[in-house]
Amino acid sequence: MAISVYYHYQYLQKNLLSASFSDLMDCFCLTMAHIKVITKCIVFWFNQRKFVQLLRMMTEDWNDCANSDIGTQKTTEKANVADRITNMIILLHTLTIFAYCLGVVLADVDITDQTTDLPFFTKFESPFPITTQLTYRLVLLVEFVHLLICAWTAGITNVLLLVLILHVGGQIDILHYWLMQLAPHENNSGRESTVVDASKIIQKHQKIIDFSNHVESLYTYIALMQFVSNTLMICSLGFLIISAIGTPNVVEEVLRSLFFYTITNLEAFLFCYAGEYLNNKSKEVGVAVYNCAWYNLKSKDIRVLLFIMKRSQKQLTLTVGKMTNLSLETFTSIMNASGSYLSVLLAI
């Protein structure tokens, strides 16, 4: 990936004044996409202990749910949703690479023609001369495999955030169920069983908070990079699609950029939706405490619930570099900023 970014930069530097603006924008978008993937890999490498800790905590949650029907139901339900979303995202990223490369594959390329540049899947400065059809096809094959792996890496790291947040949502649903069952049973003395249940609920709530903090620490700077790069890429890809309208090869150019534009928007939406979902789920904890049968408890037992309600007022959030929260409002800001920059480009 680093080598690919280097030769994309070489192309930008060499053809900054001679190449068309559309080619430069296309190269810029692909360079930004590579930088995003590299940044995610670096962040995960530096935070691998936190990632392993998240997996360990998820394993503990699944083991705890094995003894509870409602726990197994809620956790499995979220896991099935995450599985379907993952398959959809990977399929969409695969289709994007095929659509991005289709025009070059169908093109009739003459290797002996020295008057025109050879078309590649991406804009880059070739480090060696390509004089035979076999060499050209090998370069295209390496490019295709490289793009496909990068797309899968980007898709997996994006959907992983949603998988982790859905797991948190499942654990909050279990906590909600426990709060509804907190009232003492008729055949019990009341106090002892209630204190045990309340202690279990507090421990579960704290585990959810710790898990969310680990996710936030792992993804906050990835989200910052996504916030900046997606704004620029949505603007640039929108410009490529609009500028292709009316050209002779409009179908090829639109098809090449449309899927890329779609997954870039989807990437931004996934991060913002994950933050919105986590925020809304954390609010439900305080509501669940208030709606439980606390009026059937003794005053000393009710005080235990105050700790949970007080802590739930500090909502769980995902942030953009510790500066602002991820939410659907943030996604709206990204789209508004991209639209503004696109208007400037079209005016120029």
N, C-alpha and C positions, 0 to 999 in steps of 0.2 A: 504493500500500500504506500509506503514511504517513497519507493522508487517511482510508482505511478504518479504521485503528487509532484515529484521533482520534475518529471518530463512534461506534465501538464503546465507547470510553471515555466518551463523552458519554452513551450509553445506560446504561452501568453507573452512572455518577454520578447520573443523573436517576431511575433506577428501582431504586436500591439497596435502598430500604425497601419499595417498593410491588410490584415484580415478584416472581414466584415464584422459589424457589431454583433450580429446574431451568433456567429461562430465563437466570438469572445465570450458572450454571455453563456453559451452552451458549455464551453470549457470551464468557465467560472463556477457554474452550478455543479458540475461533476467534481471539480476540485474541492468545493465546499462539502459535498457529500462524502468524499474520501476523508477529509479532515474530521468530520463528525464521527465516522467509524473509528478512526485512529484514536480520537479523544476518548470515546467510550471504552475502548480496549485498555487504554492507559489508566483511566479512572478505576475500572474493574481490577486491574492488576495491582494498583496501589491499595485498593480496599478489599482485597480478596478475603481477609480475615472477617470483615463484616459480612461479606456475602456468605461465607461458610457458616457464620453464626446465624444468619437468616435461615439457611437451609436446616440447621440443627433445630432451631425454634419451630420451624414448620413440621419437622419430623415429630417433635414432642407433642405438638398440637394434634397431629394425626393419631399418635399413640393414645393420647387422652380421650380422643373421640371414639376410640374402638370400644369403650365400655358404655357408651351412651348412644341410644338410637337417634336422638335429636341432634347430637353432635356429629354423628356420621352423616346424617341427612344433609345438614347445612354445609358441612365441609365438602362433601361429594358434589353437592349442587353447584357450589362456586368453582370447584375443579373442572366440572364438565363444561361450564360456561367458558372458563379460561382455555380449555382444550379446543373448543370450537373457534374462539377468537384467534388463537395461535395458528391453527390451520388456515384460516381465512387470510391472515396477515402474510404468512409465508407464501401462500398461493398468489396473492396480489403482488408481492415483491418479485416473484418468479415471472409472472406475466409482464411486469414492467421491464425487466431486462430483455425478454424476448421482443417486446414491442420496440424497445430502444435500439435493438440490433437488427431488426428485420429489414430495414431499408438497405443497409450495407450488404447483407447476405444476398438479397435479390438483385443487387446492382451488377451490371456487366462491366467488370474492371479489366482494363488492358494494362498489364504490368510494363509493357515496353513503351508506353506513352510517357515520355519524360516532360511533357508540357503541362501536365496537371498533377496535383498531389493525389496520392493514393487515399481512398476513403477508408477510415478506420471507425470502429465503434465509438471511440472517444478521440478528442482532439489532443494530440501529444506530438512532441518532437522525437522522431525515431532516432535511437542512438546508433543505428547501423543501416547501411543501404539494403533495400529490399529489391532484388533483381529477378527473382523467380516466383512462380505461382505457388510452389510448395512453401517457401519462406513466408509469403504473404498469408497463406491459409493458416500456418502455424501461429503467426502473430495474432490473427483474428481468434483462433481457438483459445490461446492464452488469455487474450482480452476478455472473451466471453466467460471463461471459468472464473477469472478474477472478479469481474463485475457481479457474477452470480453469487459468489461467496461473500463479497462485500454487502450485497443486498440482503442475503440471509442473516448476516451478522447484525446489520442495522435493524432488521425486523425483529430478531430474537431479543436483542437488548431493549427494544421499545416495548414489546409485548410482555417482557418479563416484569416491568413495572406494574402493568395492569394485573398480571397474575398475582403478584405480591399484595397489591391493594385489594383484590377480590378475596384473597385469603383473610386479610384483616376484616373485610366485611362479613365473611362467614363466622369469624370468631366473635364479632360484635353481635351477630344474630343469636349465637349461643348464649352470650352474656344476657341478652334481652330476654331469652326464654328463662334463664335462671332467675332473673329478677321477678318475672311473673310468678314463679313458683316459690318465692321467698317466704310467704306467710306460713306460720307453723301449722303442722298437721293436727287434726283433732285428737288423735290417740297419743300424741307426744306431749311432754311437759311444756314444750314451747320454746323456752329460752335457749336451752342447750343446742337443739337442732338448728335454731335460727342463727345463732352466733357462728356455728360451723359453716352454714351456707353463706352467710355474709362474708366470712373470712375467705372462703373459696372464690366468691365473686370479686372481692378486692384483689386477690392474687391474679385472677384472670384478667381483670381490667389493667393491672400493672404490666402484665405480659404483652397485652395488646399495645400499650403505650410504648414499651421498649422496642417491640417489633417495628412499629411505625417510625420511631426515631432512627432505627438502623436503616430503614428504607429511605428516609429523608436524607440521612447523611450520605448514603450511597449515590443518590440521584440528583442532589441539589445542584451540583456544578455541571452535570450532564444537561439538566434542564436549562441552566443559564446559557450554555452553548447552543442548545436547541432553539431557545428563544431568539437569539441573535441571528443564527444561520438560517432558520426557517423563514424568518421575516424577509431576508435578502433573497432566498431561493424562490419563495412563492412569488415575489415581485419579478424576478428574472425569468422564471418559467412562464409566468403569465404574459410577459413581454414577448417571449419566443412564440407562444401560441397565437397571440394577436397579430404579430408581425408576419406570421406564416400565411395568414389569410390573404388570398388574392395572388399568391405565388404559384408557379407551375406545379411544384411538388408539394402542394398544401397538405394532401392526405398523409404523405410520409412524414412531414415535419410535425404536424399536429399529433399523429399517432406516436411519434417519438417522444414528444414532450408531455402529452396528456396524462399518461400513466405516472410519469415522474412527478408531475404536478399534483396528481391525486394522492400518492403516498406521502408526499411532503406535507400536504394539508392534513392527512390522516395522522401522521406522526405528531404534528403539533396538537391535534385534537385529542389523541390518546393521553398525552402528558397532562393536558388541562382537565380532561374528564376524570383522570385518576385523582387529581387533587380535589376536584369538586366532589367526587364520590366519597373520598376519605373524610372530607370536612362534614358532609351531610350525615355520614354514618356516625361520626363522633358526637354529633348533636343528639342522636337518638338515644344515647346512653342516659343523659340527664332526663329526657322525657320518659324513658322506661322506668327510671327510679321513681319519678313522681307518680306514674300510673300503676305501680305495683301496689299490693295490699299493705302498705305501710301503716295504715290506720288500725290494723289488727295486731300490730306489734307493740311491745312495751316501749316506753319512752327511751330507755337506755339502748334498746336495739335500733330505734329509729335514728339515733345519733350516728350509728355506723354508716347508714345510708347517706348521711350528709357529706362524708368524706368522698364518696363516689360522685355525688351530684356536684360538689365543689370542684373536683378535679375535671369533670366532664365539661365544665365551663371554659377550660383552656382547651380549645378544639385542636384536634390532630390535623396537621396541614403538610403539604409539600410545597417547598419554596423554590424560587428561581435564584440560586446563588445566595440564599439567606436574605434576599432583598424584598421580594414580593411573593404572594401566595399564588400557586397554580390553581386556576379555576376557569370556568367557561367565560368569565369576563376577561381573563388574560388572553384566551383564544380570540375573543373579539378584538382585543387590542392588536394582536398580531395581524389579523386580517385587515384591520383599518390602516395600520402602518404600511403593510404590503401594498394595499390599494393606493395609498398616497404616493409611495415611491414609484409605483407603476404609472401613475398619471404624469409624474415628472419625466420619466423615461419616454413616454409616448409624446409628450410635448417637445422634448428635445429632438 
